[in-house]
Amino acid sequence: MSQVLKSPSLVLGLCLLSIWGQLLWLATYFSNNSFQLSFFILIGFIMVALLFSLVLRYHFFSASLKAAQQQTPAWLTSIAQSLSRQLAIPEPKLYTLAANGLNAFAANDLTRRGHIVLHHQVLVSLTHDEVESILAHELCHIEKGHAGIFTFMQGVMLSVSLPLALIFSLVKCLFTGFSRFRENILTANSFLSLVCFPATSVMLFIASRFWEYEADACAAALVGKQQYMQALRCLHGSFFQHPNLLGIVRQTTGDSAAGLQSTANNQDGGLTHPSLAQRINALQEIGS
């Protein structure tokens, strides 16, 4: 199983096969030709996911985050350039948000040209060595293809979950008012993403936890094991690998980021991340 998880392309293939199988099972109740119907629906989902990836590169980050980000310090850019050269990948675009919490995450569009977002508190609360460790971790997710798969799979989920989330939010707001319309969409989308394709969600959770260990080992090799372990000890929670990208809208428009921060401050790591203690123990087992 661990050998399968080491290959992002195999994980992506299994996720798509899982979705197709679930669609095939559902289509048997609605069509005489369930095989053909489920196949065309899957192709449609893939096209939506590819479109989402293109929008991510050419619009989402440049438009949604650019207005909210603070100026990236020169020393941070220099560190990112150095680490990118070591990994032989294009330099990522860096964004720093005026948001609380020691939090960072990476995303990209199935290429190795990624985007890394850091909360401003990371830059003012941690040393340069600790920030370098965080960047190394996120760059390793990009280099190994982890972030791209999560971006693509979220695009697949959005084609189902977002329309349903919009309907749910509209109906709820008719009774409770429209002041929490956007928050209701985000909450419903996150829930529906988990229940629309349960087998795929479980597979991604398992892969994500495994990939955290892999990114930790990669980052420790880049910056040194002792430096990286010190950075892990300074954190109050796990790095984000790939949160719900719709949730960024809440931050960039000035809304509360409490939902994201509560996950970041969770010592248990949540469903998609091992705990901080588990990650440190795994690194200690790696030879110096």
ZAMARGU-4260 file (C-alpha; in steps of 0.2 Angstrom, whole numbers, plus 5000, padded with zeros to 4 digits):
<rodrens>
0) 5000/5000/5000 | 5014/5012/5004 | 5022/5009/4987 | 5006/5014/4979 | 5005/5030/4989
5) 5022/5035/4984 | 5016/5038/4967 | 5004/5053/4965 | 4999/5047/4948 | 4993/5030/4954
10) 4983/5039/4968 | 4975/5051/4955 | 4971/5036/4944 | 4963/5026/4959 | 4953/5041/4964
15) 4946/5043/4947 | 4942/5025/4946 | 4934/5026/4963 | 4923/5040/4957 | 4919/5031/4941
20) 4914/5015/4950 | 4903/5026/4962 | 4895/5034/4947 | 4892/5017/4938 | 4883/5011/4954
25) 4872/5026/4954 | 4869/5026/4936 | 4861/5009/4936 | 4846/5016/4944 | 4843/5030/4931
30) 4849/5023/4914 | 4848/5008/4904 | 4865/5011/4898 | 4874/5015/4915 | 4891/5011/4908
35) 4890/5025/4895 | 4881/5037/4907 | 4894/5036/4921 | 4908/5037/4908 | 4902/5053/4901
40) 4899/5061/4918 | 4916/5056/4923 | 4923/5065/4908 | 4913/5080/4912 | 4920/5080/4930
45) 4938/5079/4923 | 4935/5094/4912 | 4928/5104/4926 | 4943/5099/4937 | 4955/5105/4922
50) 4946/5121/4921 | 4947/5124/4939 | 4966/5121/4938 | 4967/5134/4924 | 4957/5146/4934
55) 4968/5143/4949 | 4984/5148/4939 | 4977/5163/4929 | 4964/5170/4940 | 4961/5164/4957
60) 4977/5168/4966 | 4982/5183/4955 | 4965/5191/4958 | 4958/5184/4975 | 4975/5184/4985
65) 4984/5198/4977 | 4972/5212/4984 | 4974/5204/5001 | 4992/5200/5002 | 5006/5210/5010
70) 5023/5213/5002 | 5034/5198/5001 | 5050/5201/5010 | 5066/5200/5000 | 5074/5187/5011
75) 5059/5176/5009 | 5060/5177/4991 | 5078/5173/4992 | 5075/5157/5002 | 5061/5151/4990
80) 5073/5153/4975 | 5087/5143/4984 | 5076/5129/4989 | 5068/5128/4972 | 5085/5127/4963
85) 5089/5112/4975 | 5073/5103/4970 | 5075/5108/4952 | 5057/5115/4951 | 5051/5132/4945
90) 5051/5146/4959 | 5034/5147/4966 | 5023/5162/4968 | 5023/5168/4986 | 5008/5176/4995
95) 5008/5183/5013 | 4991/5186/5021 | 4987/5197/5035 | 4980/5183/5045 | 4983/5176/5062
100) 4990/5159/5065 | 5005/5149/5061 | 4999/5143/5045 | 5005/5139/5027 | 4999/5129/5012
105) 5003/5125/4994 | 4993/5123/4979 | 4996/5121/4960 | 4988/5115/4944 | 4995/5098/4940
110) 5012/5106/4936 | 5027/5110/4947 | 5024/5128/4946 | 5016/5131/4963 | 5008/5144/4974
115) 5013/5145/4993 | 5003/5155/5005 | 5009/5160/5022 | 5000/5169/5036 | 5009/5185/5041
120) 5011/5179/5059 | 5023/5165/5052 | 5035/5179/5047 | 5035/5189/5063 | 5034/5175/5075
125) 5047/5162/5068 | 5065/5164/5064 | 5072/5163/5046 | 5077/5145/5048 | 5060/5140/5054
130) 5052/5149/5040 | 5064/5141/5028 | 5058/5124/5035 | 5040/5128/5032 | 5044/5133/5014
135) 5054/5117/5011 | 5039/5107/5017 | 5027/5116/5005 | 5039/5115/4991 | 5041/5096/4993
140) 5022/5094/4992 | 5023/5104/4975 | 5039/5094/4969 | 5031/5077/4973 | 5014/5082/4965
145) 5004/5081/4981 | 4997/5098/4980 | 4992/5097/4961 | 4982/5081/4965 | 4972/5089/4979
150) 4969/5105/4968 | 4963/5094/4954 | 4952/5083/4965 | 4944/5098/4973 | 4940/5103/4955
155) 4931/5087/4953 | 4921/5088/4969 | 4916/5106/4966 | 4906/5102/4950 | 4895/5092/4962
160) 4896/5100/4979 | 4896/5119/4974 | 4879/5119/4965 | 4871/5109/4980 | 4879/5121/4992
165) 4872/5136/4983 | 4855/5128/4984 | 4856/5124/5002 | 4863/5141/5007 | 4849/5150/4997
170) 4835/5139/5006 | 4843/5142/5023 | 4845/5160/5020 | 4826/5162/5016 | 4822/5158/5034
175) 4838/5165/5043 | 4842/5180/5032 | 4857/5182/5020 | 4870/5189/5032 | 4878/5172/5033
180) 4875/5167/5015 | 4894/5165/5010 | 4898/5156/5027 | 4884/5144/5023 | 4891/5140/5006
185) 4908/5136/5013 | 4901/5125/5027 | 4889/5115/5015 | 4903/5114/5001 | 4915/5106/5014
190) 4902/5094/5020 | 4896/5089/5003 | 4914/5086/4996 | 4916/5072/5009 | 4899/5064/5006
195) 4897/5065/4987 | 4911/5052/4984 | 4915/5044/5001 | 4927/5031/4994 | 4937/5044/4986
200) 4937/5055/5001 | 4944/5041/5012 | 4957/5037/4999 | 4963/5056/4999 | 4963/5056/5018
205) 4975/5041/5018 | 4986/5048/5005 | 4987/5065/5013 | 4993/5058/5029 | 5006/5047/5021
210) 5012/5062/5010 | 5014/5073/5026 | 5028/5061/5031 | 5035/5061/5014 | 5036/5080/5013
215) 5043/5080/5031 | 5057/5068/5026 | 5060/5078/5010 | 5061/5095/5019 | 5072/5088/5032
220) 5085/5082/5019 | 5084/5100/5011 | 5087/5110/5027 | 5094/5098/5039 | 5085/5086/5051
225) 5088/5096/5067 | 5083/5112/5060 | 5067/5105/5053 | 5063/5096/5069 | 5065/5112/5078
230) 5053/5121/5067 | 5040/5107/5070 | 5042/5109/5088 | 5038/5128/5087 | 5022/5125/5078
235) 5005/5124/5087 | 4998/5113/5074 | 5001/5105/5057 | 5005/5114/5041 | 4990/5115/5029
240) 4994/5105/5014 | 4978/5110/5004 | 4963/5117/5013 | 4947/5121/5005 | 4952/5134/4992
245) 4934/5142/4993 | 4939/5146/5011 | 4952/5158/5006 | 4938/5170/5000 | 4933/5172/5018
250) 4950/5178/5022 | 4953/5189/5007 | 4937/5198/5010 | 4940/5202/5028 | 4929/5189/5036
255) 4934/5178/5051 | 4946/5164/5047 | 4942/5155/5064 | 4936/5139/5054 | 4953/5137/5046
260) 4963/5142/5062 | 4954/5130/5073 | 4960/5116/5062 | 4978/5123/5061 | 4979/5124/5080
265) 4973/5106/5082 | 4987/5096/5089 | 4979/5080/5083 | 4982/5085/5065 | 4964/5081/5060
270) 4959/5068/5046 | 4972/5074/5033 | 4987/5076/5044 | 4997/5065/5057 | 4999/5073/5074
275) 5014/5084/5077 | 5021/5070/5089 | 5019/5057/5075 | 5028/5067/5063 | 5043/5071/5075
280) 5044/5053/5079 | 5044/5048/5061 | 5059/5060/5058 | 5068/5053/5073 | 5068/5036/5065
285) 5077/5043/5049 | 5096/5041/5050 | 5106/5057/5053
</rodrens>
